[in-house]
């Protein structure tokens, strides 16, 4: 048994004892005593009364003890008493904070109902019991490490809010079960809208988990996809957008879809969706370029997936300088893109050429320092220092490409691209492989792209064999134009489209950023959005959407509770329980106050007499 003080600073209140003594002396000096004659006072010493010896009476003693009891309660003394192992509890609460927990149910949202239940579990703990809080979203978040401060745990639960991310219960459960293995007395409680079968952990491990499933409603419509098709170097009016709307309810629903570009309305459609049906909506002839916002005007149980954002990129005509010994490439590009500005210059006269937004080097890499413009190297020679290659390969074909790289974003059908001759490139340190080609001898990078010396650079291991007039040339033309569009794009000019809960590379120049709903960290920097919306990271705009079928499909069957079938084992060592004495001291002070008042009442008649 150990005595301690929870609030030692409260001992400063002992200064009030001195104030009490001063008040007692002051009362004695000012007290009037009526006498019938003065001859009895002739032998009283001339010394003032306030300099005589201090003689406390019963009333002063009661007041002093009362004051000391209050001060003792203020410093919050406590006793730490050893508790038997069987009385100790460690509770680990796993709370689902994913997007589907925002769904409305009778009595509040699923998250609000789960939080109330979690607070009730914490309130049942006894003094000395420990609690730990883990939030399950796209990953496990430790909200509060082990603590016996139940008030702090309740405050953390009250401050917690659901995110707009998918659920990864397995990560949070593995963390919780790892804590249980380290501390066998740990009780694990999971509060989620998913059934135990969706836990992602072994069934035997769930025997140690108290599973509480919350939520039944399936009333939800969602935008599950939004894509923009903007042909490179075409007017913005040629762009289209495809919106995929899905009804997750088991009844027919009507909904109004509205698309806006900036502040201008693009389209407004009324849709009737059958139960569990989806419908794509094609939007054409946009009024302008800029941020595209699509919303569903519907009152359903989950609102976070009723809005999606994308970007209609600004269109600029192709402005390219072709460095080639022939005029075939420049003529083919000029004929392929209406309104383009394509100039051709021989390698020997490159220094005399006017600047352009991008330079294309046809089968050559000029010596000396490179020009300041972004550059595309077509079929570069094998021994060049910028785009090194191995050898020329015959009968190559595209086998894979990075669909997330903006240089090929939105391209389809690249697997149809075959090349009679291709250069087997080597991925340089400044770039990454975007498109992979292959021959019978193996795979190799066909297109590499990145940033070198502060400018965008791409290398394509293929050349233009002739005019682009055949349908077989369409995949190559689309790849070429898409790469040129990416090279012409100002750094930070195009919005970065991300899905919540999915980490993506933030791109060159991105600095560490931590804000509400968005985080950028690491080297190379990785971006993670936890809430939908529009963000700005430096000069880059980030558009975050929730496109997750599992989160939008909120209907749940069954529900209820699955108590643990295997109870926690006993701990190896005994613990301690803290028992505070402050309330007992306050009760003693109240009793002393009653005694002090009674003594003061009995004293008053004697003073008057």
C-alpha positions as CSV (number, residue, x, y, z in Angstrom):
1,X,0.0,0.0,0.0
2,X,1.5,3.4,-1.1
3,X,0.2,6.9,-0.3
4,X,0.6,9.5,-3.0
5,X,-0.7,12.9,-4.1
6,X,-2.5,13.4,-7.4
7,X,-2.4,17.2,-7.2
8,X,0.7,18.3,-5.2
9,X,0.3,21.9,-6.3
10,X,-2.8,22.1,-4.2
11,X,-0.5,22.4,-1.1
12,X,-0.1,26.1,-1.9
13,X,-3.5,26.6,-0.4
14,X,-1.8,26.1,3.1
15,X,-1.2,29.8,3.0
16,X,-4.9,30.1,4.0
17,X,-3.9,28.9,7.5
18,X,-2.0,32.1,8.1
19,X,-4.9,34.1,6.9
20,X,-7.1,32.3,9.4
21,X,-4.7,33.1,12.3
22,X,-4.6,36.8,11.3
23,X,-8.4,37.0,11.2
24,X,-8.5,35.3,14.6
25,X,-6.1,37.9,16.1
26,X,-7.9,40.7,14.5
27,X,-11.2,39.6,16.0
28,X,-9.7,39.4,19.5
29,X,-8.3,43.0,19.2
30,X,-11.5,44.5,18.0
31,X,-13.8,42.6,20.4
32,X,-15.8,44.9,22.8
33,X,-16.3,43.7,26.4
34,X,-18.7,45.8,28.7
35,X,-17.6,46.2,32.4
36,X,-19.3,47.8,35.3
37,X,-16.2,49.5,36.8
38,X,-12.6,50.3,35.9
39,X,-10.9,49.7,39.2
40,X,-10.3,46.1,38.4
41,X,-8.2,47.1,35.3
42,X,-5.7,49.2,37.2
43,X,-3.3,46.3,37.5
44,X,-3.6,45.2,33.8
45,X,-0.2,45.7,32.1
46,X,0.0,48.5,29.6
47,X,1.0,46.0,26.8
48,X,-1.5,46.0,23.9
49,X,-3.8,43.0,23.7
50,X,-2.7,42.1,20.2
51,X,0.9,41.5,21.5
52,X,-0.2,38.9,24.1
53,X,0.4,35.2,23.7
54,X,-1.8,33.6,21.0
55,X,-4.4,31.4,22.8
56,X,-6.6,29.6,20.3
57,X,-10.1,28.6,21.4
58,X,-12.4,25.7,20.4
59,X,-13.9,27.7,17.6
60,X,-10.5,28.4,16.1
61,X,-9.5,24.8,16.4
62,X,-12.7,23.7,14.5
63,X,-12.1,26.3,11.8
64,X,-8.4,25.2,11.4
65,X,-9.3,21.5,11.1
66,X,-12.1,22.3,8.6
67,X,-9.6,24.3,6.5
68,X,-7.0,21.6,6.6
69,X,-9.5,19.0,5.5
70,X,-10.4,21.1,2.5
71,X,-6.8,21.6,1.6
72,X,-6.1,17.9,2.0
73,X,-9.0,17.1,-0.4
74,X,-7.6,19.6,-2.9
75,X,-4.2,17.8,-3.1
76,X,-6.1,14.6,-3.9
77,X,-4.3,12.0,-1.8
78,X,-4.7,8.4,-2.9
79,X,-3.7,4.9,-1.9
80,X,-2.3,2.4,-4.4
81,X,-3.4,-1.0,-3.3
82,X,-2.2,-4.2,-4.9
83,X,-5.1,-6.0,-6.7
84,X,-5.5,-9.7,-7.4
85,X,-4.9,-10.7,-11.0
86,X,-8.5,-11.8,-11.5
87,X,-9.7,-8.3,-10.8
88,X,-7.6,-6.6,-13.5
89,X,-9.0,-5.9,-17.0
90,X,-7.4,-4.6,-20.2
91,X,-9.9,-3.5,-22.8
92,X,-8.8,-2.9,-26.4
93,X,-11.6,-1.2,-28.5
94,X,-11.4,-1.4,-32.3
95,X,-13.7,1.2,-33.8
96,X,-14.5,1.2,-37.5
97,X,-14.1,4.8,-38.9
98,X,-14.5,4.1,-42.6
99,X,-16.9,5.9,-45.0
100,X,-19.8,3.4,-44.6
101,X,-20.0,4.2,-40.9
102,X,-21.4,7.6,-41.9
103,X,-24.6,5.9,-43.1
104,X,-27.7,7.1,-41.3
105,X,-29.7,4.6,-39.1
106,X,-32.5,5.0,-36.7
107,X,-31.1,6.9,-33.7
108,X,-28.1,8.4,-35.6
109,X,-25.3,7.4,-37.9
110,X,-23.6,4.0,-37.6
111,X,-20.5,5.7,-36.2
112,X,-22.5,7.6,-33.5
113,X,-24.2,4.4,-32.4
114,X,-20.8,2.6,-32.3
115,X,-19.2,5.4,-30.4
116,X,-22.0,5.4,-27.8
117,X,-21.5,1.7,-27.3
118,X,-17.7,2.1,-27.0
119,X,-18.1,4.8,-24.4
120,X,-20.4,2.5,-22.4
121,X,-17.7,-0.2,-22.5
122,X,-15.1,2.2,-21.2
123,X,-17.5,3.5,-18.5
124,X,-17.9,-0.1,-17.1
125,X,-14.1,-0.3,-16.3
126,X,-13.0,-0.1,-12.7
127,X,-10.3,2.1,-11.3
128,X,-6.9,0.7,-12.4
129,X,-8.3,-1.1,-15.5
130,X,-6.5,-0.2,-18.7
131,X,-8.0,0.7,-22.1
132,X,-6.6,1.1,-25.6
133,X,-8.3,2.6,-28.6
134,X,-7.6,1.6,-32.3
135,X,-9.4,3.2,-35.3
136,X,-9.8,1.0,-38.4
137,X,-9.9,2.8,-41.7
138,X,-7.6,2.2,-44.7
139,X,-5.1,1.2,-42.1
140,X,-4.9,0.9,-38.4
141,X,-4.7,4.1,-36.4
142,X,-3.7,4.0,-32.7
143,X,-6.0,6.6,-31.2
144,X,-4.9,6.0,-27.6
145,X,-2.2,3.7,-26.2
146,X,-2.7,1.8,-23.0
147,X,-3.9,4.0,-20.2
148,X,-5.8,3.8,-16.9
149,X,-7.1,7.3,-17.4
150,X,-10.7,6.6,-18.4
151,X,-11.6,10.3,-18.7
152,X,-8.9,10.7,-21.3
153,X,-10.2,7.7,-23.2
154,X,-13.8,9.1,-23.2
155,X,-12.5,12.4,-24.5
156,X,-10.6,10.7,-27.3
157,X,-13.8,8.8,-28.3
158,X,-15.8,12.0,-28.3
159,X,-13.3,13.8,-30.6
160,X,-13.1,10.9,-33.1
161,X,-14.8,11.3,-36.4
162,X,-15.3,8.9,-39.4
163,X,-13.1,9.3,-42.5
164,X,-14.0,9.0,-46.2
165,X,-11.8,6.0,-46.8
166,X,-12.4,2.2,-47.4
167,X,-12.1,-0.3,-44.6
168,X,-9.2,-2.4,-43.8
169,X,-10.3,-4.3,-40.7
170,X,-7.6,-6.9,-41.0
171,X,-4.8,-4.5,-40.1
172,X,-6.5,-3.2,-37.0
173,X,-7.5,-6.7,-35.9
174,X,-3.9,-8.0,-36.4
175,X,-2.7,-5.2,-34.2
176,X,-5.3,-5.9,-31.5
177,X,-4.7,-9.6,-31.5
178,X,-0.9,-9.0,-31.3
179,X,-1.6,-7.0,-28.1
180,X,-3.7,-9.8,-26.8
181,X,-0.9,-12.3,-27.4
182,X,1.5,-9.9,-25.6
183,X,-1.0,-9.3,-22.7
184,X,-3.1,-12.4,-22.3
185,X,-5.7,-10.7,-20.1
186,X,-6.7,-8.3,-22.9
187,X,-10.3,-8.2,-24.0
188,X,-10.8,-7.1,-27.6
189,X,-14.1,-5.5,-28.7
190,X,-14.8,-4.6,-32.3
191,X,-17.5,-2.2,-33.3
192,X,-18.2,-2.1,-37.1
193,X,-20.9,-2.4,-39.7
194,X,-19.2,-5.5,-41.2
195,X,-20.0,-9.1,-40.2
196,X,-17.2,-11.3,-38.6
197,X,-16.8,-13.1,-41.9
198,X,-15.4,-9.9,-43.4
199,X,-12.7,-9.5,-40.7
200,X,-9.8,-10.9,-42.9
201,X,-8.3,-12.9,-40.0
202,X,-8.5,-16.5,-39.1
203,X,-11.7,-17.8,-37.5
204,X,-9.8,-19.3,-34.5
205,X,-8.5,-15.8,-33.7
206,X,-12.1,-14.4,-33.7
207,X,-12.8,-16.6,-30.7
208,X,-11.1,-14.0,-28.5
209,X,-13.1,-11.0,-30.0
210,X,-16.4,-9.5,-28.9
211,X,-17.9,-8.6,-32.3
212,X,-20.6,-5.9,-32.4
213,X,-22.1,-5.2,-35.8
214,X,-24.1,-2.0,-36.3
215,X,-26.3,-1.0,-39.2
216,X,-28.9,-2.5,-41.6
217,X,-30.0,0.2,-44.1
218,X,-29.3,-0.3,-47.8
219,X,-30.7,3.0,-48.9
220,X,-27.9,4.4,-51.0
221,X,-27.1,5.7,-54.5
222,X,-23.6,6.6,-55.4
223,X,-21.3,7.9,-58.1
224,X,-19.0,5.0,-58.5
225,X,-16.9,6.3,-61.4
226,X,-16.1,9.6,-63.2
227,X,-13.8,9.7,-66.2
228,X,-12.9,12.5,-68.6
229,X,-11.8,11.9,-72.2
230,X,-10.1,14.9,-73.6
231,X,-8.3,14.3,-76.9
232,X,-4.8,15.9,-76.9
233,X,-4.6,19.3,-78.5
234,X,-8.3,19.4,-79.4
235,X,-10.8,22.1,-78.3
236,X,-12.4,21.7,-75.0
237,X,-15.7,21.2,-76.7
238,X,-14.5,17.8,-78.0
239,X,-14.1,16.5,-74.4
240,X,-16.6,14.1,-72.9
241,X,-17.2,12.8,-69.4
242,X,-18.7,9.5,-68.3
243,X,-20.4,9.2,-65.0
244,X,-21.4,5.8,-63.5
245,X,-24.3,5.9,-61.1
246,X,-25.4,2.9,-59.1
247,X,-28.4,2.1,-57.0
248,X,-27.5,-0.1,-54.0
249,X,-31.0,-0.3,-52.6
250,X,-33.4,-3.2,-53.2
251,X,-36.1,-0.8,-54.4
252,X,-36.3,1.5,-57.5
253,X,-35.0,5.0,-57.0
254,X,-35.2,8.3,-58.9
255,X,-32.3,10.7,-58.8
256,X,-31.3,13.9,-60.5
257,X,-27.7,14.1,-61.7
258,X,-26.2,17.6,-62.1
259,X,-22.8,18.4,-63.7
260,X,-21.1,21.8,-63.3
261,X,-17.8,23.1,-64.7
262,X,-16.7,25.9,-62.3
263,X,-19.9,27.9,-61.8
264,X,-21.5,26.9,-65.1
265,X,-24.1,24.2,-65.4
266,X,-23.1,21.6,-67.9
267,X,-25.9,19.1,-67.8
268,X,-28.9,18.0,-65.6
269,X,-30.3,14.5,-66.0
270,X,-33.2,12.7,-64.3
271,X,-32.5,9.0,-63.8
272,X,-34.6,6.1,-62.8
273,X,-32.6,3.2,-61.5
274,X,-33.9,-0.3,-60.9
275,X,-33.0,-2.1,-57.7
276,X,-29.3,-2.9,-57.6
277,X,-28.8,-1.5,-61.1
278,X,-26.2,0.9,-62.5
279,X,-26.4,3.3,-65.4
280,X,-23.6,5.2,-67.2
281,X,-24.2,8.8,-68.2
282,X,-22.3,10.3,-71.1
283,X,-21.8,14.1,-71.0
284,X,-20.8,15.9,-74.2
285,X,-20.0,19.4,-75.4
286,X,-18.7,21.0,-72.1
287,X,-19.2,24.8,-71.7
288,X,-15.6,25.4,-70.5
289,X,-12.5,23.9,-69.0
290,X,-11.8,23.7,-65.3
291,X,-13.0,21.7,-62.3
292,X,-15.8,19.4,-63.0
293,X,-18.2,18.6,-60.2
294,X,-21.0,16.0,-60.5
295,X,-23.6,15.6,-57.8
296,X,-26.6,13.5,-57.1
297,X,-29.7,15.3,-55.7
298,X,-31.0,12.5,-53.5
299,X,-31.8,12.0,-49.9
300,X,-30.2,8.7,-49.1
301,X,-28.4,7.2,-46.1
302,X,-24.9,7.9,-47.2
303,X,-24.0,11.4,-48.6
304,X,-20.2,11.1,-49.0
305,X,-20.5,9.2,-52.4
306,X,-23.1,11.6,-53.9
307,X,-20.4,13.9,-55.2
308,X,-17.4,13.4,-57.5
309,X,-14.8,15.7,-59.0
310,X,-12.5,15.7,-62.0
311,X,-10.8,18.2,-64.3
312,X,-11.5,19.3,-67.9
313,X,-8.0,20.3,-69.0
314,X,-7.4,23.5,-70.8
315,X,-6.7,22.9,-74.5
316,X,-3.8,24.5,-76.2
317,X,-2.7,23.9,-79.8
318,X,0.3,21.7,-80.4
319,X,3.5,23.8,-80.5
320,X,6.4,21.5,-81.3
321,X,9.9,21.9,-82.8
322,X,10.9,18.7,-84.6
323,X,14.7,18.1,-84.9
324,X,15.1,15.7,-87.8
325,X,17.1,15.2,-91.0
326,X,13.8,14.7,-92.9
327,X,10.4,16.5,-92.9
328,X,8.3,13.3,-92.6
329,X,7.7,13.4,-88.9
330,X,6.9,17.2,-88.8
331,X,4.5,16.7,-91.8
332,X,2.8,13.8,-90.1
333,X,2.3,15.6,-86.8
334,X,1.0,18.7,-88.5
335,X,-1.5,16.7,-90.5
336,X,-2.7,14.8,-87.5
337,X,-3.6,17.7,-85.2
338,X,-5.7,20.6,-86.6
339,X,-4.5,24.1,-85.7
340,X,-1.1,22.8,-84.6
341,X,2.2,24.7,-85.0
342,X,4.9,22.3,-86.1
343,X,8.3,23.4,-87.3
344,X,11.1,21.2,-88.5
345,X,14.8,22.0,-88.3
346,X,17.9,20.0,-89.2
347,X,20.1,19.0,-86.3
348,X,22.9,21.3,-87.5
349,X,20.7,24.4,-87.3
350,X,19.1,23.6,-84.0
351,X,20.8,26.6,-82.3
352,X,19.1,29.0,-84.7
353,X,15.5,27.7,-84.1
354,X,13.0,29.7,-82.1
355,X,11.7,28.3,-78.8
356,X,8.7,26.0,-78.7
357,X,6.7,24.4,-75.9
358,X,8.3,21.0,-76.6
359,X,11.2,19.7,-78.8
360,X,11.1,16.3,-80.5
361,X,14.5,14.8,-81.4
362,X,14.1,12.2,-84.2
363,X,16.7,9.5,-83.9
364,X,19.3,12.0,-82.6
365,X,20.6,13.4,-79.4
366,X,22.5,16.7,-80.0
367,X,25.8,17.2,-78.2
368,X,26.3,19.9,-75.6
369,X,23.9,21.2,-73.0
370,X,20.2,20.5,-73.8
371,X,17.7,23.2,-74.6
372,X,15.4,24.5,-71.9
373,X,12.2,23.1,-73.4
374,X,10.8,19.7,-72.4
375,X,12.0,17.1,-74.8
376,X,10.9,13.8,-76.5
377,X,13.6,11.5,-77.9
378,X,12.3,9.2,-80.6
379,X,14.4,6.1,-81.3
380,X,17.5,7.6,-79.7
381,X,20.9,6.1,-80.6
382,X,22.1,3.5,-78.2
383,X,25.2,5.2,-77.0
384,X,23.6,8.6,-76.0
385,X,24.0,9.9,-72.3
386,X,20.3,10.9,-71.9
387,X,18.3,7.9,-73.1
388,X,20.7,4.9,-73.2
389,X,19.6,1.9,-75.1
390,X,20.9,-1.7,-75.6
391,X,20.1,-2.7,-79.2
392,X,17.5,-2.5,-81.9
393,X,14.8,-5.2,-81.8
394,X,12.5,-6.4,-84.5
395,X,8.8,-7.3,-84.3
396,X,8.2,-5.8,-80.9
397,X,4.8,-5.4,-79.2
398,X,3.4,-3.5,-76.2
399,X,2.7,-5.8,-73.3
400,X,2.0,-3.5,-70.3
401,X,1.9,0.2,-69.3
402,X,1.5,2.3,-66.1
403,X,-2.2,3.3,-66.2
404,X,-1.6,5.8,-63.4
405,X,1.1,7.8,-65.2
406,X,-0.2,11.0,-66.7
407,X,1.7,10.5,-69.9
408,X,-0.6,7.6,-70.8
409,X,-3.6,8.3,-68.6
410,X,-6.8,7.3,-70.2
411,X,-5.2,5.5,-73.1
412,X,-6.9,2.2,-74.2
413,X,-5.8,-0.4,-76.6
414,X,-2.1,0.0,-76.4
415,X,-1.7,-3.8,-76.5
416,X,-2.6,-3.5,-80.2
417,X,0.6,-1.5,-80.9
418,X,3.2,-3.5,-82.8
419,X,6.5,-2.1,-84.1
420,X,8.7,-3.5,-86.9
421,X,11.7,-1.9,-85.3
422,X,12.1,-0.8,-81.7
423,X,15.0,0.4,-79.5
424,X,15.4,-1.5,-76.2
425,X,15.8,1.3,-73.7
426,X,17.4,1.3,-70.3
427,X,15.5,2.9,-67.5
428,X,17.6,6.0,-66.5
429,X,18.0,7.3,-62.9
430,X,15.9,10.4,-63.6
431,X,12.8,8.5,-65.0
432,X,10.7,5.4,-64.8
433,X,9.4,2.9,-67.3
434,X,5.9,3.9,-68.4
435,X,5.3,1.4,-71.3
436,X,6.9,-2.0,-71.6
437,X,7.5,-3.7,-74.9
438,X,8.6,-7.3,-75.6
439,X,10.0,-9.6,-78.3
440,X,10.8,-13.3,-78.2
441,X,14.0,-12.4,-76.3
442,X,12.2,-10.7,-73.4
443,X,10.6,-7.5,-72.1
444,X,12.2,-4.0,-72.1
445,X,11.2,-0.4,-71.5
446,X,9.6,1.2,-74.6
447,X,8.7,4.5,-73.1
448,X,10.5,6.1,-70.1
449,X,9.5,9.5,-68.6
450,X,10.6,11.7,-65.8
451,X,12.2,15.0,-64.9
452,X,15.8,15.8,-65.7
453,X,17.6,19.1,-64.8
454,X,14.3,20.8,-64.0
455,X,12.5,19.8,-67.3
456,X,10.3,17.0,-68.3
457,X,11.9,14.4,-70.6
458,X,10.5,11.3,-72.3
459,X,12.2,8.7,-74.5
460,X,10.2,6.5,-76.9
461,X,12.0,3.6,-78.4
462,X,10.2,3.8,-81.8
463,X,10.2,6.0,-84.8
464,X,7.7,7.1,-87.4
465,X,8.2,4.8,-90.4
466,X,5.8,6.8,-92.7
467,X,2.7,8.9,-92.8
468,X,0.1,8.2,-90.1
469,X,-2.7,7.2,-92.4
470,X,-3.4,3.6,-91.6
471,X,-5.7,2.4,-88.8
472,X,-2.7,0.3,-87.5
473,X,-0.9,3.6,-86.8
474,X,-3.7,4.9,-84.5
475,X,-2.3,3.4,-81.2
476,X,1.2,4.8,-82.0
477,X,-0.3,8.3,-82.8
478,X,-2.3,8.3,-79.6
479,X,0.7,7.3,-77.5
480,X,2.8,10.0,-79.2
481,X,0.2,12.8,-78.7
482,X,-0.5,11.8,-75.2
483,X,3.2,11.9,-74.3
484,X,3.5,15.3,-76.0
485,X,0.6,16.6,-74.0
486,X,2.2,15.6,-70.8
487,X,5.5,17.2,-71.8
488,X,3.8,20.5,-72.7
489,X,1.8,20.5,-69.5
490,X,3.2,23.1,-67.0
491,X,4.4,21.5,-63.8
492,X,1.6,21.7,-61.3
493,X,-0.8,22.8,-64.0
494,X,-3.0,19.7,-64.1
495,X,-5.0,18.5,-61.1
496,X,-4.0,15.3,-59.5
497,X,-6.9,12.9,-59.3
498,X,-6.8,10.5,-56.3
499,X,-9.1,8.1,-54.5
500,X,-9.4,8.4,-50.7
501,X,-7.4,5.8,-48.8
502,X,-5.2,4.9,-51.8
503,X,-1.5,6.2,-51.5
504,X,-0.1,7.7,-54.7
505,X,3.2,9.4,-55.6
506,X,2.8,13.1,-55.2
507,X,5.2,13.8,-58.1
508,X,8.5,15.9,-58.3
509,X,8.6,19.0,-56.2
510,X,6.0,18.0,-53.7
511,X,6.9,18.9,-50.1
512,X,5.8,17.4,-46.9
513,X,2.2,18.4,-46.1
514,X,-0.1,17.5,-43.3
515,X,-3.6,19.0,-43.2
516,X,-7.1,18.0,-42.4
517,X,-7.9,15.1,-44.7
518,X,-4.6,15.0,-46.7
519,X,-1.1,14.0,-45.9
520,X,2.1,14.1,-48.0
521,X,5.3,12.5,-46.6
522,X,8.2,10.3,-47.4
523,X,10.9,10.2,-50.0
524,X,9.8,10.1,-52.7
525,X,6.7,11.9,-51.4
526,X,3.5,9.8,-51.1
527,X,0.1,11.5,-51.0
528,X,-2.8,10.0,-49.0
529,X,-6.2,11.6,-48.9
530,X,-8.5,10.7,-46.0
531,X,-11.5,12.9,-47.0
532,X,-13.0,13.8,-50.3
533,X,-12.7,17.3,-51.6
534,X,-10.4,19.8,-53.2
535,X,-6.9,20.4,-51.8
536,X,-3.9,22.5,-52.8
537,X,-0.4,21.2,-52.2
538,X,2.0,23.9,-53.2
539,X,1.1,24.8,-56.8
540,X,-0.7,21.4,-57.3
541,X,-4.5,21.0,-57.0
542,X,-5.6,17.6,-55.7
543,X,-9.1,16.2,-56.3
544,X,-10.0,13.4,-54.0
545,X,-13.0,11.1,-54.6
546,X,-14.5,8.0,-52.9
547,X,-14.9,5.3,-55.6
548,X,-15.3,2.1,-53.5
549,X,-18.0,-0.4,-54.1
550,X,-17.6,-2.0,-50.7
551,X,-18.2,1.3,-48.9
552,X,-21.1,2.4,-51.0
553,X,-22.9,-1.0,-50.8
554,X,-24.0,-0.3,-47.2
555,X,-26.7,-2.9,-46.9
556,X,-26.1,-5.5,-44.2
557,X,-27.8,-8.7,-43.4
558,X,-28.3,-10.0,-39.9
559,X,-26.3,-7.8,-37.6
560,X,-26.1,-8.2,-33.9
561,X,-23.4,-9.3,-31.5
562,X,-21.0,-12.3,-31.4
563,X,-19.5,-12.5,-27.9
564,X,-16.0,-14.0,-27.5
565,X,-16.1,-17.8,-27.0
566,X,-12.6,-17.9,-25.5
567,X,-12.1,-15.7,-22.5
568,X,-8.7,-13.9,-21.9
569,X,-6.1,-15.7,-19.8
570,X,-5.0,-14.4,-16.5
571,X,-2.0,-12.0,-16.3
572,X,1.3,-13.2,-14.9
573,X,1.8,-10.4,-12.4
574,X,-0.6,-8.6,-10.0
575,X,-1.5,-5.0,-10.6
576,X,-2.4,-2.0,-8.5
577,X,-5.6,-0.1,-8.0
578,X,-5.7,3.6,-7.1
579,X,-8.2,4.7,-4.5
580,X,-8.6,8.4,-4.1
581,X,-9.3,9.8,-0.6
582,X,-10.4,13.3,-1.6
583,X,-14.2,12.7,-1.4
584,X,-13.8,11.3,2.1
585,X,-12.0,14.5,3.1
586,X,-14.6,16.7,1.6
587,X,-17.3,14.8,3.6
588,X,-15.3,15.3,6.8
589,X,-15.0,19.0,6.0
590,X,-18.8,19.1,5.7
591,X,-19.2,17.5,9.1
592,X,-16.7,19.9,10.6
593,X,-18.6,22.8,9.1
594,X,-21.7,21.7,10.9
595,X,-19.8,21.4,14.2
596,X,-18.1,24.9,13.7
597,X,-21.5,26.5,13.1
598,X,-23.0,24.8,16.2
599,X,-20.0,26.0,18.3
600,X,-20.4,29.6,17.0
601,X,-24.1,29.6,17.8
602,X,-23.5,28.5,21.4
603,X,-20.8,31.2,21.8
604,X,-22.9,34.1,20.6
605,X,-25.2,34.4,23.8
606,X,-22.1,34.4,26.1
607,X,-20.6,37.3,24.1
608,X,-23.8,39.3,24.2
609,X,-24.2,38.7,28.0
